[in-house]
Amino acid sequence: MDRVSERRHAGIGRVLIAVYAVLAIGATGRSFVQIVQRFDEAPLAYTLSAVAAVVYIVATVALAMQRSETARKVALAAVCFELAGVLVVGTLSLVAPELFGHPSVWSYFGIGYLFIPAVLPFLGLWWLRVSRERVAA
């Protein structure tokens, strides 16, 4: 791989990590306010928002440190958990909206976050694959 391609891939990785960081901050802030002010109104939804926040924080840190094999494994686990979470919660919010009471980060596949939560895990998995191949080469 030439230097231009390497820089392009590094730039894509930085953007991906930045998007994860923004979602981590947004989900953390949202869940904190929800839990402190209105937890009794929708405990499941607000707990899921807090879980999403933790997943985004873990994914952000692990993706940023992915040169370590342990960090790569943690990133993969976090991104896979995120994918499962957004698919399960997104589907349940459509078929059984009464379960939630209020929206969470992953409700309706992340509609409140412009569907970024639905797309991001696929990009994260792609990035982990591409960057693994790049490091191996």
N, CA, C and O atoms as a MOPAC input file, in Angstrom:
PM7 MOZYME 1SCF
protein

 N      0.84800 1    -1.17900 1     0.00000 1
 C      0.00000 1     0.00000 1     0.00000 1
 C      0.88900 1     1.23600 1     0.00000 1
 O      1.83400 1     1.32400 1     0.78400 1
 N      0.59100 1     2.19000 1    -0.87500 1
 C      1.41600 1     3.38700 1    -0.93300 1
 C      1.04900 1     4.35500 1     0.19700 1
 O      0.05800 1     4.16000 1     0.90200 1
 N      1.84900 1     5.37700 1     0.34900 1
 C      1.66900 1     6.31900 1     1.46200 1
 C      0.36200 1     7.09900 1     1.38300 1
 O     -0.24200 1     7.39600 1     2.41300 1
 N     -0.07700 1     7.43000 1     0.18800 1
 C     -1.34000 1     8.15700 1     0.03200 1
 C     -2.49200 1     7.29800 1     0.52800 1
 O     -3.36200 1     7.78500 1     1.25000 1
 N     -2.50600 1     6.03100 1     0.14700 1
 C     -3.56000 1     5.11300 1     0.59800 1
 C     -3.51200 1     4.92400 1     2.10600 1
 O     -4.55100 1     4.87100 1     2.76500 1
 N     -2.30300 1     4.82300 1     2.65100 1
 C     -2.16900 1     4.66300 1     4.10400 1
 C     -2.72000 1     5.87800 1     4.83000 1
 O     -3.42600 1     5.73200 1     5.82800 1
 N     -2.40700 1     7.08200 1     4.34300 1
 C     -2.91800 1     8.30300 1     4.97300 1
 C     -4.43800 1     8.39500 1     4.85300 1
 O     -5.11800 1     8.81900 1     5.78800 1
 N     -4.95900 1     7.99700 1     3.69900 1
 C     -6.41100 1     8.01800 1     3.49000 1
 C     -7.09100 1     7.07000 1     4.48000 1
 O     -8.09400 1     7.42400 1     5.10000 1
 N     -6.53600 1     5.86300 1     4.62300 1
 C     -7.11100 1     4.90600 1     5.56800 1
 C     -6.99900 1     5.41800 1     7.00300 1
 O     -7.92900 1     5.25300 1     7.79200 1
 N     -5.87600 1     6.03200 1     7.34500 1
 C     -5.71600 1     6.59000 1     8.68400 1
 C     -6.72700 1     7.70300 1     8.91400 1
 O     -7.28400 1     7.81900 1    10.00500 1
 N     -6.96500 1     8.51500 1     7.90300 1
 C     -7.94700 1     9.59500 1     8.01600 1
 C     -9.35400 1     9.07500 1     8.21600 1
 O    -10.11400 1     9.62200 1     9.01600 1
 N     -9.70900 1     8.01800 1     7.49500 1
 C    -11.03000 1     7.40900 1     7.65700 1
 C    -11.17100 1     6.86000 1     9.07700 1
 O    -12.22500 1     6.99900 1     9.69800 1
 N    -10.12700 1     6.25000 1     9.58100 1
 C    -10.15000 1     5.72600 1    10.94700 1
 C    -10.33600 1     6.83300 1    11.96900 1
 O    -11.08500 1     6.67000 1    12.93300 1
 N     -9.66900 1     7.94700 1    11.77100 1
 C     -9.82000 1     9.08300 1    12.69700 1
 C    -11.23900 1     9.63200 1    12.67900 1
 O    -11.79400 1     9.95800 1    13.72800 1
 N    -11.82200 1     9.73400 1    11.49900 1
 C    -13.21100 1    10.21200 1    11.39000 1
 C    -14.14700 1     9.23600 1    12.09300 1
 O    -15.04100 1     9.65800 1    12.82600 1
 N    -13.95700 1     7.96000 1    11.88300 1
 C    -14.79200 1     6.94500 1    12.52900 1
 C    -14.68800 1     7.04700 1    14.04600 1
 O    -15.70300 1     7.01300 1    14.74200 1
 N    -13.48900 1     7.17000 1    14.55300 1
 C    -13.27700 1     7.29700 1    15.99700 1
 C    -13.91400 1     8.58600 1    16.51200 1
 O    -14.48300 1     8.59900 1    17.60300 1
 N    -13.82500 1     9.65600 1    15.74600 1
 C    -14.44900 1    10.92000 1    16.15300 1
 C    -15.97000 1    10.78900 1    16.21900 1
 O    -16.59900 1    11.31700 1    17.13600 1
 N    -16.55800 1    10.09400 1    15.26000 1
 C    -18.01000 1     9.89300 1    15.28100 1
 C    -18.39800 1     9.05700 1    16.50000 1
 O    -19.38200 1     9.35700 1    17.17600 1
 N    -17.62900 1     8.01700 1    16.77700 1
 C    -17.89200 1     7.22700 1    17.98900 1
 C    -17.77900 1     8.10100 1    19.23400 1
 O    -18.60100 1     7.98700 1    20.14300 1
 N    -16.78400 1     8.96200 1    19.28600 1
 C    -16.60300 1     9.83800 1    20.44900 1
 C    -17.77500 1    10.79700 1    20.60700 1
 O    -18.24800 1    11.02100 1    21.72100 1
 N    -18.24400 1    11.36100 1    19.50900 1
 C    -19.39500 1    12.27300 1    19.57500 1
 C    -20.62700 1    11.52700 1    20.07600 1
 O    -21.36300 1    12.04000 1    20.91900 1
 N    -20.85600 1    10.31900 1    19.56200 1
 C    -21.99400 1     9.52700 1    20.04000 1
 C    -21.81200 1     9.15800 1    21.51100 1
 O    -22.78400 1     9.14800 1    22.26700 1
 N    -20.60600 1     8.85900 1    21.92100 1
 C    -20.34800 1     8.53400 1    23.32700 1
 C    -20.70500 1     9.71500 1    24.21900 1
 O    -21.35500 1     9.54600 1    25.25000 1
 N    -20.28500 1    10.89500 1    23.82400 1
 C    -20.58700 1    12.09500 1    24.61200 1
 C    -22.09000 1    12.37200 1    24.60300 1
 O    -22.68100 1    12.65000 1    25.64700 1
 N    -22.70300 1    12.29500 1    23.42700 1
 C    -24.13600 1    12.55100 1    23.31900 1
 C    -24.96600 1    11.55700 1    24.11100 1
 O    -25.88200 1    11.94600 1    24.83600 1
 N    -24.65000 1    10.28100 1    23.97800 1
 C    -25.41200 1     9.24600 1    24.68600 1
 C    -25.18800 1     9.33200 1    26.19600 1
 O    -26.11400 1     9.11200 1    26.97700 1
 N    -23.96500 1     9.65200 1    26.60400 1
 C    -23.67200 1     9.78500 1    28.03300 1
 C    -24.45000 1    10.95400 1    28.62400 1
 O    -25.08300 1    10.82000 1    29.67200 1
 N    -24.40300 1    12.08300 1    27.96200 1
 C    -25.13700 1    13.25400 1    28.44900 1
 C    -26.63300 1    13.00600 1    28.49800 1
 O    -27.29700 1    13.32800 1    29.48300 1
 N    -27.15400 1    12.43200 1    27.43100 1
 C    -28.59100 1    12.16300 1    27.35800 1
 C    -29.01500 1    11.19800 1    28.45900 1
 O    -29.99300 1    11.44900 1    29.16400 1
 N    -28.29200 1    10.10800 1    28.60700 1
 C    -28.69000 1     9.11200 1    29.60500 1
 C    -28.55000 1     9.65700 1    31.02300 1
 O    -29.37100 1     9.35400 1    31.88900 1
 N    -27.53400 1    10.44700 1    31.25900 1
 C    -27.35000 1    11.03000 1    32.59400 1
 C    -28.54500 1    11.90800 1    32.95500 1
 O    -29.12000 1    11.77400 1    34.03500 1
 N    -28.90800 1    12.79700 1    32.05300 1
 C    -30.05000 1    13.69400 1    32.30200 1
 C    -31.33000 1    12.88200 1    32.46400 1
 O    -32.11200 1    13.14300 1    33.37900 1
 N    -31.55400 1    11.91100 1    31.59900 1
 C    -32.76400 1    11.10200 1    31.68200 1
 C    -32.84500 1    10.35100 1    33.00800 1
 O    -33.89100 1    10.33200 1    33.65600 1
 N    -31.74900 1     9.74000 1    33.40100 1
 C    -31.75400 1     8.94600 1    34.63300 1
 C    -31.92600 1     9.83000 1    35.85800 1
 O    -32.66200 1     9.47400 1    36.77900 1
 N    -31.26300 1    10.96700 1    35.88100 1
 C    -31.34900 1    11.86000 1    37.03600 1
 C    -32.73000 1    12.51600 1    37.13300 1
 O    -33.28100 1    12.63400 1    38.22800 1
 N    -33.28500 1    12.93800 1    36.01300 1
 C    -34.52600 1    13.71300 1    36.05700 1
 C    -35.79700 1    12.88100 1    35.95500 1
 O    -36.79600 1    13.21800 1    36.59100 1
 N    -35.78900 1    11.79200 1    35.16500 1
 C    -37.05400 1    11.11700 1    34.86800 1
 C    -36.95100 1     9.59700 1    34.82900 1
 O    -37.70300 1     8.96200 1    34.09000 1
 N    -36.07900 1     9.01000 1    35.57200 1
 C    -35.86600 1     7.56500 1    35.47400 1
 C    -37.15500 1     6.77300 1    35.66300 1
 O    -37.37100 1     5.77000 1    34.98300 1
 N    -38.00200 1     7.21000 1    36.56800 1
 C    -39.23800 1     6.47700 1    36.85600 1
 C    -40.21900 1     6.46800 1    35.68600 1
 O    -41.11900 1     5.62800 1    35.65200 1
 N    -40.06600 1     7.37900 1    34.73200 1
 C    -40.97200 1     7.43600 1    33.57900 1
 C    -40.70100 1     6.32500 1    32.56200 1
 O    -41.63700 1     5.80000 1    31.96100 1
 N    -39.45200 1     5.96900 1    32.36800 1
 C    -39.09400 1     4.94900 1    31.36200 1
 C    -37.76000 1     4.29400 1    31.73200 1
 O    -36.74900 1     4.51700 1    31.06700 1
 N    -37.76300 1     3.49000 1    32.79200 1
 C    -36.49400 1     2.90900 1    33.25400 1
 C    -35.78700 1     2.05500 1    32.20300 1
 O    -34.56100 1     2.09900 1    32.10700 1
 N    -36.52700 1     1.28500 1    31.42100 1
 C    -35.89100 1     0.44500 1    30.40700 1
 C    -35.20300 1     1.29900 1    29.34200 1
 O    -34.04000 1     1.06400 1    29.01300 1
 N    -35.90400 1     2.26900 1    28.81500 1
 C    -35.33900 1     3.12800 1    27.76200 1
 C    -34.11500 1     3.88500 1    28.27100 1
 O    -33.11100 1     3.98900 1    27.56700 1
 N    -34.19800 1     4.40500 1    29.47800 1
 C    -33.08500 1     5.19900 1    29.99400 1
 C    -31.89300 1     4.31900 1    30.37100 1
 O    -30.74400 1     4.74200 1    30.24300 1
 N    -32.16100 1     3.11300 1    30.82800 1
 C    -31.07100 1     2.17600 1    31.09900 1
 C    -30.39500 1     1.77300 1    29.79000 1
 O    -29.17000 1     1.67800 1    29.72600 1
 N    -31.19300 1     1.53700 1    28.75000 1
 C    -30.61600 1     1.21100 1    27.44400 1
 C    -29.77100 1     2.36100 1    26.89600 1
 O    -28.74100 1     2.12500 1    26.26400 1
 N    -30.19600 1     3.59700 1    27.13400 1
 C    -29.38200 1     4.74300 1    26.71500 1
 C    -28.04500 1     4.75600 1    27.44500 1
 O    -27.01400 1     5.06600 1    26.85000 1
 N    -28.05900 1     4.42000 1    28.73400 1
 C    -26.81000 1     4.35700 1    29.50700 1
 C    -25.92200 1     3.22500 1    29.00900 1
 O    -24.70700 1     3.39000 1    28.91000 1
 N    -26.51700 1     2.07400 1    28.69500 1
 C    -25.74800 1     0.95100 1    28.14300 1
 C    -25.11200 1     1.35900 1    26.81500 1
 O    -23.93600 1     1.08800 1    26.57200 1
 N    -25.89600 1     2.01100 1    25.96200 1
 C    -25.36300 1     2.48300 1    24.68000 1
 C    -24.19000 1     3.43500 1    24.90400 1
 O    -23.18400 1     3.36200 1    24.19800 1
 N    -24.31800 1     4.32200 1    25.88100 1
 C    -23.23300 1     5.26700 1    26.17000 1
 C    -21.95600 1     4.53300 1    26.54800 1
 O    -20.87600 1     4.87000 1    26.06400 1
 N    -22.07700 1     3.53100 1    27.41000 1
 C    -20.89800 1     2.75800 1    27.82800 1
 C    -20.29200 1     2.03000 1    26.62800 1
 O    -19.07200 1     1.99900 1    26.46700 1
 N    -21.13800 1     1.45000 1    25.79700 1
 C    -20.64800 1     0.74200 1    24.60900 1
 C    -19.89900 1     1.70400 1    23.69200 1
 O    -18.83200 1     1.36200 1    23.18100 1
 N    -20.44300 1     2.90500 1    23.47400 1
 C    -19.76800 1     3.87400 1    22.61400 1
 C    -18.44400 1     4.34000 1    23.21200 1
 O    -17.47800 1     4.56100 1    22.48100 1
 N    -18.39400 1     4.49100 1    24.52900 1
 C    -17.13300 1     4.88400 1    25.17400 1
 C    -16.09000 1     3.78500 1    24.98900 1
 O    -14.95400 1     4.05900 1    24.60200 1
 N    -16.48000 1     2.54600 1    25.26600 1
 C    -15.55000 1     1.41000 1    25.13100 1
 C    -15.08500 1     1.28600 1    23.67800 1
 O    -13.89500 1     1.11500 1    23.41300 1
 N    -16.02900 1     1.37200 1    22.74700 1
 C    -15.67100 1     1.25800 1    21.32700 1
 C    -14.71600 1     2.37400 1    20.90800 1
 O    -13.75000 1     2.12500 1    20.18600 1
 N    -14.97800 1     3.59200 1    21.35300 1
 C    -14.11500 1     4.72700 1    21.00300 1
 C    -12.68400 1     4.49000 1    21.46600 1
 O    -11.74000 1     4.63600 1    20.69000 1
 N    -12.53100 1     4.12700 1    22.72400 1
 C    -11.19700 1     3.92500 1    23.28700 1
 C    -10.50700 1     2.73500 1    22.60700 1
 O     -9.33500 1     2.81700 1    22.23700 1
 N    -11.24200 1     1.63800 1    22.44900 1
 C    -10.63500 1     0.43500 1    21.85700 1
 C    -10.25600 1     0.66500 1    20.39500 1
 O     -9.19700 1     0.21200 1    19.95800 1
 N    -11.09400 1     1.35500 1    19.63700 1
 C    -10.74700 1     1.64600 1    18.24100 1
 C     -9.53000 1     2.56000 1    18.15500 1
 O     -8.70100 1     2.41800 1    17.25600 1
 N     -9.42800 1     3.48800 1    19.08300 1
 C     -8.28100 1     4.40200 1    19.08300 1
 C     -6.98400 1     3.67800 1    19.44100 1
 O     -5.90000 1     4.11000 1    19.04800 1
 N     -7.09200 1     2.58300 1    20.18200 1
 C     -5.90800 1     1.84500 1    20.63000 1
 C     -5.77000 1     0.51100 1    19.91100 1
 O     -5.13200 1    -0.39700 1    20.44400 1
 N     -6.33200 1     0.36200 1    18.74200 1
 C     -6.46100 1    -0.93900 1    18.10500 1
 C     -5.15500 1    -1.57700 1    17.64100 1
 O     -5.18600 1    -2.69500 1    17.12600 1
 N     -4.04000 1    -0.93100 1    17.79600 1
 C     -2.77200 1    -1.58600 1    17.42300 1
 C     -2.48900 1    -2.75200 1    18.36700 1
 O     -1.77600 1    -3.68900 1    18.00900 1
 N     -3.04500 1    -2.69000 1    19.56300 1
 C     -2.93600 1    -3.79100 1    20.51500 1
 C     -3.97000 1    -4.85600 1    20.15000 1
 O     -5.11800 1    -4.53500 1    19.84400 1
 N     -3.56000 1    -6.11300 1    20.18500 1
 C     -4.49400 1    -7.20400 1    19.86100 1
 C     -5.64700 1    -7.24800 1    20.84700 1
 O     -6.78300 1    -7.52900 1    20.46300 1
 N     -5.36800 1    -6.97500 1    22.11200 1
 C     -6.43200 1    -6.95300 1    23.12000 1
 C     -7.43300 1    -5.84700 1    22.81100 1
 O     -8.64200 1    -6.06000 1    22.89900 1
 N     -6.93700 1    -4.67300 1    22.45200 1
 C     -7.82700 1    -3.55600 1    22.11800 1
 C     -8.67300 1    -3.88900 1    20.89000 1
 O     -9.84700 1    -3.52400 1    20.83000 1
 N     -8.09400 1    -4.57000 1    19.92600 1
 C     -8.85800 1    -4.97400 1    18.72600 1
 C     -9.98900 1    -5.91700 1    19.11000 1
 O    -11.09900 1    -5.80400 1    18.59100 1
 N     -9.71100 1    -6.84300 1    20.01400 1
 C    -10.74600 1    -7.78500 1    20.45600 1
 C    -11.84900 1    -7.05400 1    21.22300 1
 O    -13.03200 1    -7.34600 1    21.04700 1
 N    -11.46200 1    -6.11500 1    22.06400 1
 C    -12.44200 1    -5.32600 1    22.81000 1
 C    -13.27500 1    -4.48600 1    21.84000 1
 O    -14.49400 1    -4.39200 1    21.98500 1
 N    -12.61800 1    -3.88100 1    20.85800 1
 C    -13.34300 1    -3.08500 1    19.85800 1
 C    -14.32800 1    -3.95600 1    19.09400 1
 O    -15.47000 1    -3.55500 1    18.87000 1
 N    -13.89800 1    -5.13500 1    18.69700 1
 C    -14.78000 1    -6.04400 1    17.97200 1
 C    -15.97800 1    -6.43600 1    18.83400 1
 O    -17.11100 1    -6.43900 1    18.35300 1
 N    -15.74000 1    -6.76400 1    20.09000 1
 C    -16.83600 1    -7.12900 1    20.99300 1
 C    -17.79900 1    -5.95900 1    21.18000 1
 O    -19.01500 1    -6.14900 1    21.15600 1
 N    -17.26500 1    -4.75400 1    21.36600 1
 C    -18.11400 1    -3.57600 1    21.56700 1
 C    -18.94700 1    -3.27600 1    20.32900 1
 O    -20.13900 1    -2.98600 1    20.43600 1
 N    -18.33400 1    -3.34200 1    19.17000 1
 C    -19.04600 1    -3.04400 1    17.92400 1
 C    -20.10700 1    -4.11000 1    17.64700 1
 O    -21.20400 1    -3.78500 1    17.19300 1
 N    -19.79500 1    -5.36500 1    17.91300 1
 C    -20.79000 1    -6.44000 1    17.72800 1
 C    -21.94300 1    -6.28500 1    18.71200 1
 O    -23.10100 1    -6.47800 1    18.34100 1
 N    -21.64100 1    -5.93900 1    19.95700 1
 C    -22.68800 1    -5.69600 1    20.94600 1
 C    -23.55200 1    -4.51600 1    20.51400 1
 O    -24.77700 1    -4.55200 1    20.62800 1
 N    -22.89600 1    -3.47700 1    20.01900 1
 C    -23.62100 1    -2.30300 1    19.52400 1
 C    -24.56000 1    -2.69500 1    18.38500 1
 O    -25.71700 1    -2.27500 1    18.36600 1
 N    -24.07800 1    -3.48700 1    17.44800 1
 C    -24.90100 1    -3.92200 1    16.32500 1
 C    -26.10600 1    -4.72300 1    16.81600 1
 O    -27.23600 1    -4.47900 1    16.39300 1
 N    -25.85800 1    -5.66900 1    17.70200 1
 C    -26.96200 1    -6.46700 1    18.24600 1
 C    -27.94700 1    -5.57900 1    18.99600 1
 O    -29.16000 1    -5.74000 1    18.86100 1
 N    -27.43200 1    -4.65300 1    19.77700 1
 C    -28.29900 1    -3.75300 1    20.54300 1
 C    -29.18200 1    -2.89900 1    19.66400 1
 O    -30.38500 1    -2.79300 1    19.90200 1
 N    -28.59600 1    -2.29000 1    18.65100 1
 C    -29.38800 1    -1.41100 1    17.79000 1
 C    -30.39900 1    -2.21900 1    16.98500 1
 O    -31.50000 1    -1.73200 1    16.72600 1
 N    -30.05600 1    -3.43200 1    16.58700 1
 C    -31.01400 1    -4.26200 1    15.83800 1
 C    -32.14900 1    -4.75000 1    16.73700 1
 O    -33.31400 1    -4.69200 1    16.34600 1
 N    -31.82300 1    -5.22500 1    17.92500 1
 C    -32.85700 1    -5.72900 1    18.83400 1
 C    -33.74200 1    -4.58700 1    19.33400 1
 O    -34.96700 1    -4.67200 1    19.25400 1
 N    -33.12900 1    -3.52400 1    19.84900 1
 C    -33.90900 1    -2.40800 1    20.38400 1
 C    -34.68200 1    -1.71600 1    19.26400 1
 O    -35.83700 1    -1.33500 1    19.45300 1
 N    -34.05800 1    -1.55300 1    18.10800 1
 C    -34.75400 1    -0.94500 1    16.97400 1
 C    -35.97200 1    -1.73800 1    16.56500 1
 O    -37.03300 1    -1.16800 1    16.31000 1
 N    -35.82700 1    -3.05100 1    16.50000 1
 C    -36.95600 1    -3.90500 1    16.12600 1
 C    -38.04200 1    -3.88400 1    17.20000 1
 O    -39.22400 1    -3.74200 1    16.88800 1
 N    -37.64100 1    -4.02500 1    18.47100 1
 C    -38.62600 1    -3.99900 1    19.55600 1
 C    -39.36000 1    -2.66600 1    19.63600 1
 O    -40.55100 1    -2.63400 1    19.94700 1
 N    -38.66900 1    -1.57700 1    19.36100 1
 C    -39.33100 1    -0.27500 1    19.42700 1
 C    -40.38000 1    -0.12100 1    18.33100 1
 O    -41.30200 1     0.68500 1    18.45900 1
 N    -40.24100 1    -0.88500 1    17.26400 1
 C    -41.26000 1    -0.87300 1    16.20200 1
 C    -42.42600 1    -1.80400 1    16.52700 1
 O    -43.58600 1    -1.43500 1    16.34500 1
 N    -42.12000 1    -3.00600 1    17.00700 1
 C    -43.17200 1    -4.00500 1    17.21400 1
 C    -43.80800 1    -3.94100 1    18.60000 1
 O    -44.94000 1    -4.39300 1    18.77200 1
 N    -43.11600 1    -3.39600 1    19.58100 1
 C    -43.65600 1    -3.29100 1    20.93900 1
 C    -43.23800 1    -1.97600 1    21.58100 1
 O    -42.52700 1    -1.98600 1    22.58600 1
 N    -43.66300 1    -0.84400 1    21.02500 1
 C    -43.21500 1     0.45800 1    21.53200 1
 C    -43.60700 1     0.71600 1    22.98800 1
 O    -42.98600 1     1.53900 1    23.65900 1
 N    -44.62700 1     0.02100 1    23.47500 1
 C    -45.06000 1     0.21700 1    24.85900 1
 C    -44.01300 1    -0.23700 1    25.86900 1
 O    -44.08300 1     0.13800 1    27.03900 1
 N    -43.04200 1    -1.03900 1    25.43400 1
 C    -41.97700 1    -1.49000 1    26.33300 1
 C    -41.08600 1    -0.34400 1    26.79200 1
 O    -40.52000 1    -0.39700 1    27.88300 1
 N    -40.96200 1     0.66900 1    25.98400 1
 C    -39.94400 1     1.68600 1    26.23100 1
 C    -40.45400 1     2.94400 1    26.91000 1
 O    -39.73100 1     3.51600 1    27.72600 1
 N    -41.62100 1     3.38800 1    26.62600 1
 C    -42.13600 1     4.60500 1    27.24600 1
 C    -41.56700 1     5.86700 1    26.62400 1
 O    -42.31600 1     6.77900 1    26.27400 1
 N    -40.27900 1     5.92700 1    26.48500 1
 C    -39.57500 1     7.05900 1    25.87700 1
 C    -38.47800 1     6.49400 1    24.97900 1
 O    -38.04800 1     5.35600 1    25.17100 1
 N    -38.02500 1     7.26700 1    24.01200 1
 C    -36.97600 1     6.75700 1    23.12500 1
 C    -35.61800 1     6.62000 1    23.82000 1
 O    -35.29700 1     7.36200 1    24.74800 1
 N    -34.84200 1     5.66500 1    23.34800 1
 C    -33.45300 1     5.51500 1    23.77700 1
 C    -32.57100 1     5.80000 1    22.56700 1
 O    -33.07400 1     6.09500 1    21.48200 1
 N    -31.28700 1     5.71500 1    22.74900 1
 C    -30.35000 1     5.97700 1    21.65500 1
 C    -30.60500 1     5.03200 1    20.48000 1
 O    -30.51200 1     5.43400 1    19.32100 1
 N    -30.92700 1     3.77200 1    20.78800 1
 C    -31.08900 1     2.76800 1    19.74500 1
 C    -32.53500 1     2.58700 1    19.28100 1
 O    -32.78300 1     1.80300 1    18.36500 1
 N    -33.50200 1     3.29500 1    19.89200 1
 C    -34.90400 1     3.16800 1    19.48200 1
 C    -35.07500 1     3.54000 1    18.02600 1
 O    -34.46500 1     4.48100 1    17.51800 1
 N    -35.92700 1     2.76600 1    17.37300 1
 C    -36.21500 1     3.00800 1    15.95300 1
 C    -34.91900 1     3.11500 1    15.13900 1
 O    -34.79400 1     3.92700 1    14.22200 1
 N    -33.96900 1     2.26400 1    15.51400 1
 C    -32.68000 1     2.16300 1    14.81800 1
 C    -31.89400 1     3.47500 1    14.83600 1
 O    -31.15800 1     3.78300 1    13.89800 1
 N    -32.05900 1     4.23400 1    15.90500 1
 C    -31.29500 1     5.46900 1    16.06900 1
 C    -31.86600 1     6.67100 1    15.35300 1
 O    -31.12000 1     7.56500 1    14.95300 1
 N    -33.17200 1     6.70900 1    15.18300 1
 C    -33.79800 1     7.81400 1    14.44400 1
 C    -33.46700 1     9.17600 1    15.07200 1
 O    -33.29700 1    10.16700 1    14.36200 1
 N    -33.37900 1     9.21400 1    16.40700 1
 C    -33.06000 1    10.47100 1    17.08500 1
 C    -31.63400 1    10.94300 1    16.84800 1
 O    -31.28400 1    12.07900 1    17.16600 1
 N    -30.82000 1    10.06900 1    16.29300 1
 C    -29.42100 1    10.39700 1    15.98800 1
 C    -29.16200 1    10.22200 1    14.48900 1
 O    -28.06400 1     9.85500 1    14.07100 1
 N    -30.19100 1    10.49200 1    13.70000 1
 C    -30.10800 1    10.45300 1    12.22700 1
 C    -29.70500 1     9.07400 1    11.69500 1
 O    -29.05100 1     8.98000 1    10.65600 1
 N    -30.08700 1     8.01800 1    12.39100 1
 C    -29.79800 1     6.63000 1    12.03100 1
 C    -28.30500 1     6.29300 1    12.06500 1
 O    -27.90200 1     5.22600 1    11.60200 1
 N    -27.50400 1     7.17600 1    12.59700 1
 C    -26.07100 1     6.89600 1    12.72100 1
 C    -25.82700 1     5.63800 1    13.55600 1
 O    -24.94700 1     4.85200 1    13.20400 1
 N    -26.57400 1     5.41100 1    14.65600 1
 C    -26.36200 1     4.17400 1    15.41000 1
 C    -26.62200 1     2.90100 1    14.59700 1
 O    -26.06100 1     1.85200 1    14.91700 1
 N    -27.44500 1     2.96500 1    13.56900 1
 C    -27.71400 1     1.78800 1    12.73700 1
 C    -26.60300 1     1.54200 1    11.72100 1
 O    -26.36500 1     0.40000 1    11.32600 1
 N    -25.93100 1     2.59200 1    11.30100 1
 C    -24.89700 1     2.48300 1    10.27100 1
 C    -23.50900 1     2.28800 1    10.89400 1
 O    -22.66700 1     1.57800 1    10.34500 1
 N    -23.28800 1     2.92100 1    12.03100 1
 C    -21.95200 1     2.95100 1    12.63000 1
 C    -21.35400 1     1.57900 1    12.92300 1
 O    -20.16600 1     1.38800 1    12.66100 1
 N    -22.10600 1     0.61100 1    13.45000 1
 C    -21.44900 1    -0.67500 1    13.70700 1
 C    -20.95800 1    -1.37100 1    12.43600 1
 O    -19.93700 1    -2.05700 1    12.45700 1
 N    -21.68100 1    -1.19500 1    11.33700 1
 C    -21.21900 1    -1.78000 1    10.07200 1
 C    -19.91500 1    -1.11700 1     9.62700 1
 O    -19.00200 1    -1.78600 1     9.14400 1
 N    -19.83900 1     0.19600 1     9.79300 1
 C    -18.59700 1     0.90400 1     9.46300 1
 C    -17.47000 1     0.48700 1    10.40700 1
 O    -16.32400 1     0.32900 1     9.98600 1
 N    -17.80500 1     0.31100 1    11.68300 1
 C    -16.80600 1    -0.13800 1    12.64500 1
 C    -16.25900 1    -1.51300 1    12.31000 1
 O    -15.05000 1    -1.73700 1    12.38400 1
 N    -17.13900 1    -2.43700 1    11.94200 1
 C    -16.68800 1    -3.77700 1    11.54800 1
 C    -15.84400 1    -3.72200 1    10.28900 1
 O    -14.82200 1    -4.40100 1    10.18300 1
 N    -16.27600 1    -2.91400 1     9.34200 1
 C    -15.49200 1    -2.74700 1     8.10400 1
 C    -14.10800 1    -2.19600 1     8.44000 1
 O    -13.09900 1    -2.69200 1     7.93800 1
 N    -14.06600 1    -1.17100 1     9.28700 1
 C    -12.79300 1    -0.55400 1     9.63000 1
 C    -11.87500 1    -1.54600 1    10.34000 1
 O    -10.67700 1    -1.58300 1    10.05900 1
 N    -12.40800 1    -2.33800 1    11.24300 1
 C    -11.58100 1    -3.32900 1    11.93100 1
 C    -10.99700 1    -4.32900 1    10.94200 1
 O     -9.85000 1    -4.75000 1    11.09100 1
 N    -11.76500 1    -4.70500 1     9.94900 1
 C    -11.26900 1    -5.63900 1     8.93000 1
 C    -10.19400 1    -4.99200 1     8.06200 1
 O     -9.13000 1    -5.57200 1     7.84600 1
 N    -10.47300 1    -3.80400 1     7.57200 1
 C     -9.52800 1    -3.11000 1     6.68900 1
 C     -8.22800 1    -2.79100 1     7.43500 1
 O     -7.13700 1    -2.99000 1     6.89800 1
 N     -8.34300 1    -2.30700 1     8.64500 1
 C     -7.13300 1    -1.93000 1     9.37900 1
 C     -6.33000 1    -3.16400 1     9.77700 1
 O     -5.10500 1    -3.08800 1     9.86600 1
 N     -6.98400 1    -4.29500 1    10.01900 1
 C     -6.26600 1    -5.54000 1    10.31600 1
 C     -5.44400 1    -5.95600 1     9.11300 1
 O     -4.28000 1    -6.33500 1     9.25000 1
 N     -6.04600 1    -5.88600 1     7.93500 1
 C     -5.32800 1    -6.25000 1     6.70500 1
 C     -4.16100 1    -5.29900 1     6.47700 1
 O     -3.09100 1    -5.72000 1     6.03600 1
 N     -4.36000 1    -4.02300 1     6.77300 1
 C     -3.30000 1    -3.03800 1     6.56300 1
 C     -2.13400 1    -3.30100 1     7.51000 1
 O     -0.97400 1    -3.22800 1     7.10200 1
 N     -2.43700 1    -3.61100 1     8.78100 1
 C     -1.38000 1    -3.89000 1     9.74900 1
 C     -0.64700 1    -5.16200 1     9.38700 1
 O      0.57100 1    -5.24300 1     9.55000 1
 N     -1.37700 1    -6.16800 1     8.89300 1
 C     -0.76000 1    -7.43500 1     8.49400 1
 C      0.16600 1    -7.25900 1     7.31000 1
 O      1.17300 1    -7.95800 1     7.19600 1
 N     -0.16900 1    -6.31600 1     6.41700 1
 C      0.65200 1    -6.08500 1     5.22300 1
 C      1.85600 1    -5.29400 1     5.60600 1
 O      2.68800 1    -4.98300 1     4.75400 1

